[in-house]
Amino acid sequence: MNRFDTLATVTSTSRRQLLKGGAAALGVLAAPAIVRAQSGPAIRIGYWPIAAGLPFYAAVELGYFKEAGVNVEVQRYAAAAQIMEAMLSDRADGSANGTGTGNLAIGEVAAPGTFKIFCGNPSNVKNVLDEMLVPIGSTAKTMADLKGKRVGSGPGIQNVTLAKTILERGGATGATVVELPIAQHIAALAAGQIDGCYTLEPTGTIGRLNGTTRVLEAGVISKYVLGDPMAPWFGGSASLTSSFIKKHPNEAKKFIAAYAKGVNYVRTKTVEARQYLKGYTAIEGALTSEVPMVGYTMYNEFTPSDMVHFQKFLDLFSDKGIFPSRLLADSFLYKA
């Protein structure tokens, strides 16, 4: 597991001060961890620096975990798959929103019962997270216009599988998927190294603001995988390992309650919450008010319809032969 970040621990330091002037791109690995000085075991939470992790960032900065009396160690990774691997190898106890649900599911298949999702971050064509980008001067008007082209994708099996699926179902036959760190997507498009790119926000907003890329289609997973542009795609999830929940049930409950407080803050004070994207992601300045927000669904808020769409997403991976058997969405959710 030599791909993991080297994680430092810093006590009683403001996260924002710690990262001030720091990472200029999403792929940076050197961000340190922070431990809030509290009693009890450290809860090591991995995050991928994208906008979807906002409830976690806000909960840390607003002191919700500290108020709950839980000791949170923040770990930053360059890819969602690394977070899953860290949890499997007991290097992390959980993930923040934005961590690929498909990546967690692959870990679940490898070691059944390892993960429990307590918050999903659904997106669609309205609450945009996923999108297909093209260079600003591209003549492409539909997904099918990427037929035979080189198309970028984020790292990891979830991103690659989804990129191939939307291209196939969108009529872009013969397209070649090129796996790239998300921080390189805009530069690769601008340089003509790729003709399109399946990516996640804030990449599309960054490209639009600097005039180098445009969105060909947004909400592509809802449309091409779930069959409805407005269907909730639970592509990212906050989770805890089953072993941590079993070993520290009270701390797990307090952590999840504090996390839910962060979710509520983002829901009710979205404008104010956006400031906490700075330092945790490459989002700052004008981008802070421009990047679209996804939704959030706590474990006790999933509706029967949500579960149908969640299951359909997971079924894609078994249909593609990535999962050896069908993984049931309901067994994957945290139960209080």
VOPAGU-2260 file (C-alpha; in pm, 1 decimal, decimal comma):
REM VOPAGU-2260
SITE   aa  ch    i         X         Y         Z
SITE  MET   A    0       0,0       0,0       0,0
SITE  ASN   A    1     276,8     240,9     -88,0
SITE  ARG   A    2      39,5     483,4    -258,0
SITE  PHE   A    3     -87,2     627,8      66,3
SITE  ASP   A    4      -4,0     980,7     171,1
SITE  THR   A    5     252,1    1041,7     438,8
SITE  LEU   A    6      26,7    1186,9     703,1
SITE  ALA   A    7     149,7    1421,0     972,9
SITE  THR   A    8     -45,3    1489,6    1290,2
SITE  VAL   A    9     -80,2    1845,2    1414,9
SITE  THR   A   10    -258,2    1926,1    1740,6
SITE  SER   A   11    -461,2    2237,8    1824,2
SITE  THR   A   12    -395,5    2414,6    1494,8
SITE  SER   A   13    -652,2    2586,3    1276,4
SITE  ARG   A   14    -702,5    2383,5     959,6
SITE  ARG   A   15    -739,2    2695,8     753,2
SITE  GLN   A   16    -419,4    2850,9     889,1
SITE  LEU   A   17    -239,9    2523,5     838,4
SITE  LEU   A   18    -325,0    2508,6     469,1
SITE  LYS   A   19    -307,2    2882,3     394,9
SITE  GLY   A   20    -115,2    2934,4      76,5
SITE  GLY   A   21    -105,3    2556,9      30,7
SITE  ALA   A   22    -244,2    2324,8    -232,7
SITE  ALA   A   23    -309,0    2494,5    -565,0
SITE  ALA   A   24    -448,7    2184,1    -730,9
SITE  LEU   A   25    -669,5    1892,7    -635,1
SITE  GLY   A   26    -398,7    1631,0    -678,5
SITE  VAL   A   27    -162,3    1759,0    -408,1
SITE  LEU   A   28     -76,6    1488,4    -154,8
SITE  ALA   A   29     121,0    1679,2     102,8
SITE  ALA   A   30    -165,7    1820,8     307,7
SITE  PRO   A   31    -116,7    1736,7     674,9
SITE  ALA   A   32    -369,0    1586,9     912,0
SITE  ILE   A   33    -513,2    1753,5    1217,8
SITE  VAL   A   34    -621,7    1604,3    1548,0
SITE  ARG   A   35    -873,0    1791,7    1758,2
SITE  ALA   A   36    -760,4    1754,7    2118,4
SITE  GLN   A   37   -1040,3    1554,6    2276,6
SITE  SER   A   38   -1063,7    1247,9    2495,3
SITE  GLY   A   39   -1141,3     913,3    2340,5
SITE  PRO   A   40   -1004,3     734,7    2034,1
SITE  ALA   A   41    -898,0     927,5    1725,4
SITE  ILE   A   42   -1147,6     892,2    1441,7
SITE  ARG   A   43    -934,2     898,9    1126,9
SITE  ILE   A   44   -1141,9    1036,2     839,2
SITE  GLY   A   45   -1011,3    1040,0     482,8
SITE  TYR   A   46   -1131,2    1291,3     227,7
SITE  TRP   A   47   -1082,0    1359,8    -141,6
SITE  PRO   A   48   -1052,3    1739,0    -196,1
SITE  ILE   A   49   -1370,2    1806,8    -394,2
SITE  ALA   A   50   -1673,4    2023,1    -320,3
SITE  ALA   A   51   -1893,9    1731,9    -208,7
SITE  GLY   A   52   -1702,5    1704,4     119,6
SITE  LEU   A   53   -1834,2    2042,0     239,2
SITE  PRO   A   54   -2038,2    1914,5     540,5
SITE  PHE   A   55   -1724,3    1753,0     678,7
SITE  TYR   A   56   -1508,7    2060,7     621,2
SITE  ALA   A   57   -1771,1    2283,2     785,0
SITE  ALA   A   58   -1815,9    2048,8    1081,9
SITE  VAL   A   59   -1440,7    2053,7    1146,8
SITE  GLU   A   60   -1407,4    2431,2    1114,4
SITE  LEU   A   61   -1720,8    2511,9    1315,4
SITE  GLY   A   62   -1609,7    2285,8    1598,2
SITE  TYR   A   63   -1906,0    2044,8    1578,2
SITE  PHE   A   64   -1687,2    1739,5    1642,8
SITE  LYS   A   65   -1512,0    1915,3    1927,4
SITE  GLU   A   66   -1848,7    2007,4    2081,5
SITE  ALA   A   67   -1956,4    1643,5    2053,4
SITE  GLY   A   68   -1644,0    1536,7    2239,8
SITE  VAL   A   69   -1495,6    1332,5    1957,5
SITE  ASN   A   70   -1135,2    1335,8    1843,3
SITE  VAL   A   71   -1119,7    1371,7    1463,1
SITE  GLU   A   72    -803,3    1322,5    1259,4
SITE  VAL   A   73    -833,6    1461,5     905,1
SITE  GLN   A   74    -652,3    1274,2     627,8
SITE  ARG   A   75    -629,1    1405,4     271,9
SITE  TYR   A   76    -586,4    1170,4     -26,4
SITE  ALA   A   77    -542,0    1220,5    -401,0
SITE  ALA   A   78    -798,4     956,8    -498,2
SITE  ALA   A   79   -1107,7     795,9    -348,6
SITE  ALA   A   80    -961,4     448,8    -400,4
SITE  GLN   A   81    -678,9     537,4    -162,5
SITE  ILE   A   82    -931,3     617,6     110,2
SITE  MET   A   83   -1099,0     280,4      64,0
SITE  GLU   A   84    -761,4     106,2      78,5
SITE  ALA   A   85    -669,0     300,2     393,1
SITE  MET   A   86    -989,8     185,7     560,8
SITE  LEU   A   87    -930,6    -175,2     458,8
SITE  SER   A   88    -578,9    -166,8     601,5
SITE  ASP   A   89    -683,6      10,0     925,0
SITE  ARG   A   90    -508,3     333,0     829,0
SITE  ALA   A   91    -841,4     519,8     838,7
SITE  ASP   A   92   -1171,8     473,7    1020,6
SITE  GLY   A   93   -1401,6     647,6     775,4
SITE  SER   A   94   -1455,3     865,7     471,4
SITE  ALA   A   95   -1606,1    1206,8     412,5
SITE  ASN   A   96   -1866,2    1277,7     145,1
SITE  GLY   A   97   -1720,2    1281,5    -203,2
SITE  THR   A   98   -1547,6     946,3    -156,0
SITE  GLY   A   99   -1662,4     725,4    -443,0
SITE  THR   A  100   -1940,2     487,5    -339,9
SITE  GLY   A  101   -1825,4     248,2    -610,2
SITE  ASN   A  102   -1476,1     248,8    -461,4
SITE  LEU   A  103   -1618,3     169,9    -116,9
SITE  ALA   A  104   -1828,8    -104,3    -271,1
SITE  ILE   A  105   -1521,6    -265,5    -425,6
SITE  GLY   A  106   -1366,8    -273,8     -79,1
SITE  GLU   A  107   -1690,6    -416,9      56,3
SITE  VAL   A  108   -1677,2    -697,7    -198,0
SITE  ALA   A  109   -1314,6    -769,3    -104,1
SITE  ALA   A  110   -1395,7    -773,8     267,7
SITE  PRO   A  111   -1773,0    -805,4     324,8
SITE  GLY   A  112   -1912,3    -606,6     614,1
SITE  THR   A  113   -1621,5    -360,7     627,1
SITE  PHE   A  114   -1803,2     -34,2     550,3
SITE  LYS   A  115   -2122,9     136,0     659,8
SITE  ILE   A  116   -2244,9     443,3     471,6
SITE  PHE   A  117   -2414,6     701,0     693,7
SITE  CYS   A  118   -2448,5     988,5     444,2
SITE  GLY   A  119   -2475,9     992,3      65,2
SITE  ASN   A  120   -2426,5    1293,4    -160,6
SITE  PRO   A  121   -2676,1    1260,9    -446,6
SITE  SER   A  122   -2633,0    1462,6    -763,0
SITE  ASN   A  123   -2817,4    1495,7   -1093,7
SITE  VAL   A  124   -2855,9    1741,4   -1380,7
SITE  LYS   A  125   -2977,2    2006,8   -1134,7
SITE  ASN   A  126   -2741,9    1944,7    -840,0
SITE  VAL   A  127   -2433,4    1897,9   -1052,9
SITE  LEU   A  128   -2128,7    1697,5    -955,8
SITE  ASP   A  129   -2049,6    1490,5   -1267,5
SITE  GLU   A  130   -2008,4    1622,4   -1619,2
SITE  MET   A  131   -1848,4    1570,9   -1957,5
SITE  LEU   A  132   -1621,6    1857,5   -2060,4
SITE  VAL   A  133   -1472,3    1949,7   -2396,3
SITE  PRO   A  134   -1223,2    2221,4   -2499,9
SITE  ILE   A  135   -1382,7    2562,1   -2549,2
SITE  GLY   A  136   -1323,9    2542,0   -2925,7
SITE  SER   A  137   -1457,8    2187,8   -2968,3
SITE  THR   A  138   -1725,7    2133,5   -3232,0
SITE  ALA   A  139   -1881,9    1851,0   -3027,0
SITE  LYS   A  140   -2249,2    1906,2   -2949,1
SITE  THR   A  141   -2355,9    1565,8   -2816,5
SITE  MET   A  142   -2191,6    1271,5   -2643,3
SITE  ALA   A  143   -2195,9    1082,3   -2973,8
SITE  ASP   A  144   -1961,1    1343,3   -3122,0
SITE  LEU   A  145   -1683,5    1196,1   -2905,7
SITE  LYS   A  146   -1693,7     877,9   -3114,2
SITE  GLY   A  147   -1340,8     749,1   -3166,9
SITE  LYS   A  148   -1190,4    1029,6   -2953,6
SITE  ARG   A  149    -955,8    1027,5   -2654,5
SITE  VAL   A  150   -1157,0    1099,7   -2340,5
SITE  GLY   A  151   -1011,3    1165,7   -1997,3
SITE  SER   A  152   -1142,2    1024,2   -1671,7
SITE  GLY   A  153   -1064,3    1065,4   -1304,1
SITE  PRO   A  154    -854,2     799,4   -1129,3
SITE  GLY   A  155    -994,3     475,3    -995,0
SITE  ILE   A  156   -1222,9     197,7   -1107,4
SITE  GLN   A  157   -1544,2     391,7   -1033,6
SITE  ASN   A  158   -1449,0     685,5   -1256,9
SITE  VAL   A  159   -1315,7     470,5   -1539,2
SITE  THR   A  160   -1617,3     237,3   -1538,4
SITE  LEU   A  161   -1859,1     529,6   -1540,2
SITE  ALA   A  162   -1670,1     709,7   -1817,5
SITE  LYS   A  163   -1677,6     403,0   -2039,1
SITE  THR   A  164   -2046,3     346,4   -1966,2
SITE  ILE   A  165   -2167,5     698,5   -2046,4
SITE  LEU   A  166   -1963,5     705,4   -2367,1
SITE  GLU   A  167   -2100,9     368,7   -2473,1
SITE  ARG   A  168   -2461,9     456,4   -2390,5
SITE  GLY   A  169   -2424,5     807,0   -2537,0
SITE  GLY   A  170   -2322,8     668,8   -2874,4
SITE  ALA   A  171   -1951,4     753,2   -2854,7
SITE  THR   A  172   -1834,9     416,1   -2981,3
SITE  GLY   A  173   -1464,4     356,2   -3019,6
SITE  ALA   A  174   -1366,9     625,7   -2767,7
SITE  THR   A  175   -1050,6     560,7   -2567,9
SITE  VAL   A  176   -1064,2     639,9   -2195,4
SITE  VAL   A  177    -746,8     792,1   -2051,1
SITE  GLU   A  178    -713,9     786,7   -1671,8
SITE  LEU   A  179    -579,0    1117,1   -1536,5
SITE  PRO   A  180    -556,3    1285,4   -1194,3
SITE  ILE   A  181    -847,4    1525,7   -1167,3
SITE  ALA   A  182    -610,9    1822,3   -1128,3
SITE  GLN   A  183    -482,3    1759,4   -1481,1
SITE  HIS   A  184    -818,0    1750,3   -1659,7
SITE  ILE   A  185    -839,7    2115,4   -1763,5
SITE  ALA   A  186    -475,8    2137,8   -1868,9
SITE  ALA   A  187    -504,5    1817,7   -2074,7
SITE  LEU   A  188    -814,3    1950,2   -2252,5
SITE  ALA   A  189    -657,0    2290,2   -2316,7
SITE  ALA   A  190    -340,7    2129,9   -2454,7
SITE  GLY   A  191    -535,9    1903,1   -2689,6
SITE  GLN   A  192    -408,7    1587,9   -2522,8
SITE  ILE   A  193    -768,6    1468,4   -2485,5
SITE  ASP   A  194   -1086,9    1559,1   -2675,1
SITE  GLY   A  195   -1326,5    1532,6   -2382,5
SITE  CYS   A  196   -1322,4    1449,0   -2014,0
SITE  TYR   A  197   -1557,4    1285,8   -1766,2
SITE  THR   A  198   -1489,8    1479,3   -1448,2
SITE  LEU   A  199   -1633,3    1616,4   -1125,3
SITE  GLU   A  200   -1695,0    1967,0   -1002,5
SITE  PRO   A  201   -1529,8    2210,9    -948,5
SITE  THR   A  202   -1338,8    2117,9   -1266,1
SITE  GLY   A  203   -1613,1    2237,7   -1500,8
SITE  THR   A  204   -1654,1    2566,4   -1317,8
SITE  ILE   A  205   -1278,5    2629,7   -1317,1
SITE  GLY   A  206   -1259,0    2562,8   -1690,6
SITE  ARG   A  207   -1555,6    2788,5   -1761,8
SITE  LEU   A  208   -1419,1    3076,2   -1554,5
SITE  ASN   A  209   -1075,2    3063,5   -1715,7
SITE  GLY   A  210   -1223,0    3025,8   -2063,9
SITE  THR   A  211   -1057,3    2697,4   -2159,1
SITE  THR   A  212   -1340,0    2440,4   -2141,7
SITE  ARG   A  213   -1716,8    2409,2   -2162,6
SITE  VAL   A  214   -1968,5    2155,1   -2036,5
SITE  LEU   A  215   -2090,8    1920,1   -2306,5
SITE  GLU   A  216   -2337,5    1752,8   -2069,1
SITE  ALA   A  217   -2394,5    1768,9   -1692,6
SITE  GLY   A  218   -2554,8    1503,9   -1472,2
SITE  VAL   A  219   -2436,3    1232,9   -1709,5
SITE  ILE   A  220   -2456,3     946,2   -1458,8
SITE  SER   A  221   -2820,8    1014,0   -1378,7
SITE  LYS   A  222   -2899,9    1027,9   -1750,4
SITE  TYR   A  223   -2695,7     740,9   -1890,9
SITE  VAL   A  224   -2667,3     502,7   -1595,2
SITE  LEU   A  225   -2987,7     563,9   -1398,0
SITE  GLY   A  226   -3200,9     649,7   -1700,5
SITE  ASP   A  227   -3340,0     979,6   -1566,4
SITE  PRO   A  228   -3150,2    1313,2   -1563,1
SITE  MET   A  229   -3320,2    1403,3   -1232,7
SITE  ALA   A  230   -3256,5    1069,0   -1059,7
SITE  PRO   A  231   -3031,0    1093,0    -753,2
SITE  TRP   A  232   -2687,8     947,7    -819,2
SITE  PHE   A  233   -2529,9     847,2    -487,5
SITE  GLY   A  234   -2180,9     856,8    -632,0
SITE  GLY   A  235   -2009,9     969,9    -312,1
SITE  SER   A  236   -2054,8     869,9      49,7
SITE  ALA   A  237   -1946,8     937,5     404,5
SITE  SER   A  238   -1882,7     615,9     591,9
SITE  LEU   A  239   -1731,1     449,9     895,6
SITE  THR   A  240   -1572,9     108,3     917,9
SITE  SER   A  241   -1780,8    -158,9    1085,1
SITE  SER   A  242   -1488,0    -240,8    1311,0
SITE  PHE   A  243   -1477,7     114,8    1447,3
SITE  ILE   A  244   -1855,5     120,3    1498,8
SITE  LYS   A  245   -1840,3    -210,8    1686,0
SITE  LYS   A  246   -1539,0    -115,8    1896,2
SITE  HIS   A  247   -1649,2     241,9    1973,1
SITE  PRO   A  248   -2030,1     257,7    1933,4
SITE  ASN   A  249   -2077,8     571,4    2145,5
SITE  GLU   A  250   -1804,6     765,9    1965,8
SITE  ALA   A  251   -1945,3     654,4    1630,2
SITE  LYS   A  252   -2292,1     782,3    1720,8
SITE  LYS   A  253   -2155,6    1114,4    1843,4
SITE  PHE   A  254   -1943,3    1153,0    1531,7
SITE  ILE   A  255   -2237,9    1084,4    1299,7
SITE  ALA   A  256   -2460,9    1326,2    1494,8
SITE  ALA   A  257   -2196,2    1599,4    1464,4
SITE  TYR   A  258   -2157,0    1521,3    1093,8
SITE  ALA   A  259   -2534,7    1551,6    1051,4
SITE  LYS   A  260   -2509,2    1894,8    1210,4
SITE  GLY   A  261   -2261,7    1985,1     936,1
SITE  VAL   A  262   -2504,3    1857,1     673,1
SITE  ASN   A  263   -2782,7    2071,2     818,7
SITE  TYR   A  264   -2555,4    2375,9     821,2
SITE  VAL   A  265   -2477,1    2329,3     450,6
SITE  ARG   A  266   -2845,5    2280,5     370,3
SITE  THR   A  267   -2967,4    2587,0     559,1
SITE  LYS   A  268   -2670,9    2823,5     519,9
SITE  THR   A  269   -2525,8    2729,5     184,1
SITE  VAL   A  270   -2379,3    3072,0     110,5
SITE  GLU   A  271   -2201,6    3093,6     445,3
SITE  ALA   A  272   -2089,1    2730,2     425,2
SITE  ARG   A  273   -1905,9    2781,2      95,7
SITE  GLN   A  274   -1620,2    2958,8     272,4
SITE  TYR   A  275   -1510,5    2624,0     419,3
SITE  LEU   A  276   -1423,6    2490,5      74,4
SITE  LYS   A  277   -1110,0    2704,0      92,7
SITE  GLY   A  278    -807,1    2519,2     222,7
SITE  TYR   A  279    -966,8    2176,2     185,3
SITE  THR   A  280   -1003,7    2204,6    -194,7
SITE  ALA   A  281    -867,5    2414,2    -480,9
SITE  ILE   A  282   -1184,1    2625,2    -458,5
SITE  GLU   A  283   -1130,0    2985,3    -355,2
SITE  GLY   A  284   -1199,0    3341,7    -466,6
SITE  ALA   A  285   -1473,4    3382,8    -727,6
SITE  LEU   A  286   -1495,7    3006,6    -764,1
SITE  THR   A  287   -1635,0    2975,2    -411,3
SITE  SER   A  288   -1967,1    3129,5    -509,7
SITE  GLU   A  289   -1980,2    2968,4    -855,4
SITE  VAL   A  290   -1927,1    2597,9    -796,5
SITE  PRO   A  291   -2256,1    2400,2    -787,6
SITE  MET   A  292   -2360,6    2210,5    -475,8
SITE  VAL   A  293   -2478,4    1851,1    -451,4
SITE  GLY   A  294   -2742,4    1725,3    -210,3
SITE  TYR   A  295   -2696,3    1520,9     107,5
SITE  THR   A  296   -2898,8    1228,8     241,0
SITE  MET   A  297   -2840,4    1091,4     588,9
SITE  TYR   A  298   -2880,5     718,0     652,9
SITE  ASN   A  299   -3226,9     770,0     809,1
SITE  GLU   A  300   -3350,2     989,1     521,0
SITE  PHE   A  301   -3322,9     743,1     230,3
SITE  THR   A  302   -3660,4     687,9      62,8
SITE  PRO   A  303   -3767,4     370,1    -119,7
SITE  SER   A  304   -3712,6     556,8    -447,0
SITE  ASP   A  305   -3362,6     659,1    -337,6
SITE  MET   A  306   -3280,6     297,4    -263,9
SITE  VAL   A  307   -3395,6     188,8    -609,8
SITE  HIS   A  308   -3157,2     435,7    -773,3
SITE  PHE   A  309   -2878,7     350,4    -529,4
SITE  GLN   A  310   -2919,8     -17,7    -613,4
SITE  LYS   A  311   -2923,7      51,5    -987,0
SITE  PHE   A  312   -2592,1     232,8    -957,5
SITE  LEU   A  313   -2431,4     -56,5    -766,9
SITE  ASP   A  314   -2575,7    -306,5   -1014,6
SITE  LEU   A  315   -2376,9    -143,6   -1294,6
SITE  PHE   A  316   -2056,3    -277,6   -1140,8
SITE  SER   A  317   -2188,4    -631,6   -1110,6
SITE  ASP   A  318   -2325,2    -609,8   -1466,9
SITE  LYS   A  319   -1977,8    -506,2   -1587,5
SITE  GLY   A  320   -1817,7    -797,2   -1401,8
SITE  ILE   A  321   -1631,4    -575,2   -1155,0
SITE  PHE   A  322   -1828,5    -720,9    -864,7
SITE  PRO   A  323   -1835,5   -1102,1    -867,7
SITE  SER   A  324   -2189,0   -1090,7    -724,9
SITE  ARG   A  325   -2465,2    -841,1    -660,9
SITE  LEU   A  326   -2405,6    -606,5    -368,1
SITE  LEU   A  327   -2726,7    -506,0    -190,9
SITE  ALA   A  328   -2750,0    -133,5    -118,4
SITE  ASP   A  329   -2953,3    -183,4     199,4
SITE  SER   A  330   -2682,7    -398,9     358,1
SITE  PHE   A  331   -2431,9    -124,9     287,8
SITE  LEU   A  332   -2610,9     143,9     493,7
SITE  TYR   A  333   -2548,7     230,8     857,6
SITE  LYS   A  334   -2824,2     130,3    1099,7
SITE  ALA   A  335   -2842,1     325,0    1425,4
